[in-house]
Every structure is written in structure tokens, then in C-alpha cells.
Amino acid sequence: MAAFNHDLLVSTVSNRINNALYKYVHNFKQRQLAILTRAVILYTKHQTKIQRSILVIVCVVLIERLRKLVRLMTAERSPAPVGNGSSKTNNGSDNGKQRRSAQLDKQFFDNMKRLVRIVIPGLLTKESAMLATHTILLVIRTFLSVAVAALDGRIVSSLVRLQGREFLLGIARWMAMAVPATLTNSLLTYLQSMLAIRFRQNLTEHVHAKYLKNNTYYSVGNLDDRIKNADQLIAVDIMKFSNSLSELYSNLAKPTLDAVVYNIQLAKSLGVESLFGIMVIIQMSMGMLRLLAPPFGQLVAQEQRLEGEFYFTHSRLIEHAEEIALYRGHDAEKRTITRRYLRLVRHVNRVFRLNVFYGMLEDFVVKYFWGAAGLVACAVPVFAERLPGAKRAAELALTANGANLGDRTRDFITNRRLLLSGSDALGRMMYSYKEVVEMAGYAERVTDLLTVLDDVSEGRFVKAKVGKAAEKASNTGEDSDDAEDLVNQRGSLVESKDEVEFIDVPIVSPNGDVLVRKLSFLVKPGRHLLIVGPNGCGKSSMFRILGGLWPIYGGTLRKPSMSQIFYIPQRPYLPIGTLRDQVIYPDCAADMQKKGVSDHDLQQILEVVQLGHIVDREGGWDSAKSWRDALSGGDKQRIAMARLFYHRPRYAIMDECTSAVSMDIERIMYTHATDLGITLLTVSHRQSLWQYHNFILQYDGQGGYVFSKLDPERRIALTDEKQRIEQELAAIRDMEKRLDDLRAQAASY
């Protein structure tokens, strides 16, 4: 009996507790539902005011965004530290802190403005027409997407309502709509590729016009330290920038247009309020992504720089393969190449690691978080109908009064497709931000190339001090003011009729070494000049100034036009082309015909240099080979002399150009040159050439020089006597040393 009473008591208490909990939960739900219902009713009463408030907020946000954009476009980039000329360049082991990083600031917009003017020269151009066509196709594709979304909703609605005829008609319309949609997509892809090609063509032609003008290609690599891999910038970076620009227009314009059109459609079906809530969520998540985004522009610029270093190392290996092989330096070169390659690999791996986290976060936000927010917005009108007292709000939210299941399904599918498409458009806009900052890196490097080309063409150089100049600066703790003044100043160039005259012209290397303070001499036609002196005294430097490769750092230089001065180096340059091209370079066959020169005349020139047999041996004048490998060193030098005889200039600069030929051939070459009336300026240590010159310019290697008439016989006699006396003095010193040894040995016994 006691046990029965205990069970009854427990059961009664438990039932009362359950009833109390049920009433509490039921009352809580009723209160929550009542609050939600009152909120919906309150919103319905003040819907106009709420929408106006939302529009005001949107306008304020847009104005603030525009203000930030204007401030960003007008903000000056903080300048990078500028060294005193001894810092390394962006192609060596440079200090990364001194290099500007690609940023979306005023400099970026200035770079893009400069480059866009080049790739799109004007409004009435082929590029503008292609862009206009591309834009029209983008608009067509966007409205096709909207139509497809509406058709998708109607197809699903007919399926839910079991309307077979409407379903089949919807499928037919779907297939018919696929024809213009696929055609539009194909045309967009084609136009994007064509735009990239046109952009690259225009930009490459613009760069070539600057790079291959007035020896700029030489000055960029030898007188300026800012760019060492111009070949990679022209061949690779311009291509990547052009591709990025063409892709960016499509990837940025299409999502922007999609977002605007889809939002207008969604505002009509869901209401401005729901769309505003989604936009708030999207803006907050986009702000978070921007804060967590790695510096893609800086990373891309750094990667391209490291690619250039690696490419440049392999180019040097190919260029100096023979010397490296003779020194057996393959292990040392392998270490250098491996070190630069590992730097590139480490950087690329770092970029990949950063992309893993950012890509995961970006995909989660764009594909899932935004999609979930859109589904909630689509479901709000459906569930709002079930709220007590909220029938009017539900009717306003739905697209048709008294909507049934089919209508709700149609509206939900259409809105969901529009929201997913809008989410995808915003996601592509987020991806395009990454593409923009990556393109900023390419734009930075291409603009740097254009800036350097402009500076070099105007005579402004940035060169690091090396050698004596750097040693002097490091010893004194400050730069040499005199050398700095000489490098920064410029002399005058006067074109003469037939004379070469240096008037107080300093011989200064671009890195600041003063070889000769003031050089003055005069050479007239027929006055053949022999130039001698120790290595590094300024012989080749003088020729570079005379040839227009180096600037005139002071004084006055009088000389004929460059067409009347011909340079023959010790290792002649053999271009790509036929055997005829080797002799007439830099002329072409058309230029040769204009001069009235025939192949028979060229054959006679080759006979002079004892090379007439080469035409038959190599397969005729139109034979094309790798002449650098096909000809020996002596043949190359004789080809260079034949080239001189073809052009017949007033002056010829002969820089050890007969070192690989015999003295008999050398005599024939020099004799024929003087017979043609060519005045010779020769650098050589061979006594056999003295007899062909009547003036001498002798450097002492300490900054001094002597310019005087040359008596070859007298100079040879004096040189022979000097050598004989030096040998006798050396013999006397040996005899004195032997005498001292004998005395020491005699004293020991």
C-alpha cells in the first residue's frame, strides 16, 4: 500500500511538471510569434518610411565609397628610399625594403591610365570597336541569364502543378534559348582573346619603338642599373599584363552588370528590405576578406622579378658557355643557378600556402555563406504568410495574390536562381579584386620599363658606383664631388663635315671612374691615328663616346654623322640571315640595290680579303646558317673588313680587329682601306700596324696622355733599342745576383 501511494505521488508530480513546462514553452512560442507578428504588422504600416530610410543609407554609403575612391586615386604613394647609387638594383640581390610594392593607389591609376592610352589609342580604333562589341555581348548575356532564371521557375512550377503541356513548352523554350546563349559565350571568349592580342601588339610595338631607337637598348643594359632583364619584361610581362587586362574587363564588367540587373529583379520580387539585409551581410563579409587578403600585387611583382633573375642567369650561362667550360666552372654556375631557383621556389611555395587559407575562406563566404543568406531571403515571403495577422504583409511579399503551391515554387526557384547568380557575380567581383592587384604588379613592371626607356632616351641614367669610384667613396665616407659633377654634366656635340675633334672632353665611365680629366686632339681625313696604352686607361671608352654609346660628360665633340663612322670590334657581330646579309649589315638587300651594288661587287670585296671561296663553300649568297658557328675567328674578322669595304665610311674604328689573321692578310686589309680613303682609328699592340698610321694617342694609365705625330720607323727603332737595353739590364742584374751568391759561398769555406 505504501509503495502504491509513492508511485502515485511521483506520477502526479511528474505530470504537473510536464504540464507546467508545456505551458511555459507554448506561452514562449506564442509570445515569440506575437512579437514577430507585431513586427511584421508594424513594418507593413511603416513600409514606405523604412524603404526611404534604406535608400538614404544606401546613398550615404555610396557617397562615402566615392569619396574613398577619389582619395585613393589622388593619394601619393610614399616614396621608396633612394640610395646614393651604391645600392643594388631590382635584378640583383636587392634590398626588398627599397622596392616599391604594387598598390591600388594613385600610382596604380596613373600607370593604368598611361598603359590604357597605349593599348587603346583612340575611340575610332579597332580596339574600341571590339570593346563596344564585347560590352554589347555582355549585356545580352546578362539579360539571357535573367530570362533563363524566369524560365527555370516556370518549368519547375508546371512540374509541381502536373501541367505536362506547359512543362514541354518550357523545355522547348529552354533549348531554343541555348542557341543565342552558347553563341554569345563563344563570341565573348573569342573577343577576349583578340583583345589580349591587340593589347599586346600595341604595347609591344610602342616599347620596341622606344627600345630600338638611338642605341637605347644598349644604354638600358650598360648605362643604367634599374633594369637588367628587359628581354623578359618585353617578352613575358607585357604578355601577362595584356592577358590580365583583357580578362579583367570581362571578369569585372560582367559581374558588375549582373549584380545590378539581378538586384533590380530581386528588389521587385523580394522587396528592397530583404535585398538591403543581404547587401549588409555581403559588405561585412567582403570587408573581412579584404582585411585577410594577402598582398597579391606585391607577391606577383616579386615573383616576376625572381623569374627574371633565374632567366638572366641561364642567359649568362649560354652567353659565356665557352669561357665557363674552359674554367670548368660548371659547379660554380650550378650553385648560382640553384640558389636563384630555390629563391623562386620558396617564394612560389609561400604564395601557394597563402592561397590555401585565403581560397578556403573565400569559397566558404562566397559559395556557402552568401548562398545561405539568399535562401533565407527567398524563404521569408513564404513563411511570412503563416504568421497570424500578417496576411497583408505576405500578400505584398508574394508576386501574386492568393498564391498556391505552384506559384510559390515558381517564385522561389526564380528568386533562388537570381540570388545564386547574384552571389556568383559578387564572388567574381571578389576574385576580380585579386586579379586587379595581380595586374597592378604587371602594370608596375611594364610602367617601370617605359619610365626607364624615357629617362635613358633623354640622357638620365641611374648607375651604381663600382671600381675606383666606389673604392674612393668608401674610403672617404662620401662621394667624390668632382666625379659626381662630371657624371651629371653634359658636353656638346657638333656635327662636322669630315673632322673628328675632342675639345676638353673628359673620359668618364658611367659608374663614375674618371679615366682622363680632359682629352683634346684633332684627326683630319688621311691622318690615321694609332691608340695605345695599358688596359683600363680609356681607349675603348673614348670609342664608345665617339660612337654615341656613352654620353659626352663635358667639353665639345666634333665629328661627322654616324653613317660616316664604322666600328669593327675584335669579335665581329654576325646577324641572323644569309651570307649576303653578313657582308652588307646593317643594310638589307633592298638597300644594297639602291646603292647600285651587285653580288658580283660583293664577290670582288671578298676576293680582296682572300675570302672569295666562301661563297661556293657555304652554298651561295642566299645560304642561311648559324654563321657564328660556321665561320672561324679569322673568317669572321675578314667578313667584318669586307663589311667595312662595302660601306666605305670616312672613318673606321679598328679595335684589335686583325688579331686572328696573318700579317699578310692584315697588310692587304689596311692597304686597301687607305686606298679607299678611309681614315683609320686603330687600337692595337701589334708593331706591324704602326706603318699604316701617322699620328699616335698614347695613354699612361694614370689619367695622362700624349698626342703627337708618329714616325713608325723611328718608333720601332726606339722600341727595339729599349727592349735591348732592358734585356741587358736584366742580364746585369742576374750577373750581380750570381756574383753575390759566389761571394757568400767563398766566405763559407
Secondary structure, 3 states (H helix, E strand, C coil): CHHHHHHHHHHHHHHHHHHHHHHHHHHHHHHHHHHHHHHHHHHHHCHHHHHHHHHHHHHHHHHHHHHHHHHHHHCCCCCCCCCCCCCCCCCCCCCHHHCCCCCCCHHHHHHHHHHHHHHCCCCCCHHHHHHHHHHHHHHHHHHHHHHHHHHHHHHHHHHHCCCHHHHHHHHHHHHHHHHHHHHHHHHHHHHHHHHHHHHHHHHHHHHHHHHCCCCHHHHHHHCCCCCCCHHHHHHHHHHHHHHHHHHHHHHHHHHHHHHHHHHHHHHHHHCHHHHHHHHHHHHHHHHHHHHHCCCHHHHHHHHHHHHHHHHHHHHHHHHCHHHHHHHCCHHHHHHHHHHHHHHHHHHHHHHHHHHHHHHHHHHHHHHHHHHHHHHHHHHHHHHHCCCCCCHHHHHHHCCCCCCCHHHHHHHHHHHHHHHHHHHHHHHHHHHHHHHHHHHHHHHHHHHHHHHHHHHHHCCCCCCCCCHHHHHHHHHHCCCCHHHHHHHHCCCEEEECCCCEEEEEEEEECCCCCEEEEEEEEEECCCCCEEEECCCCCCHHHHHHHHCCCCCCCCCEEEECCHHHEEEECCCCCCCCEEHHHHHHCCCCHHHHHHCCCCHHHHHHHHHHCCCCCHHHHHCCCCCEECHHHHCCHHHHHHHHHHHHHHHCCCEEEEECCCCCCCHHHHHHHHHHHHHCCCEEEEECCCHHHHHHCCEEEEECCCCCEEEEECCHHHHHHHHHHHHHHHHHHHHHHHHHHHHHHHHHHHHHC
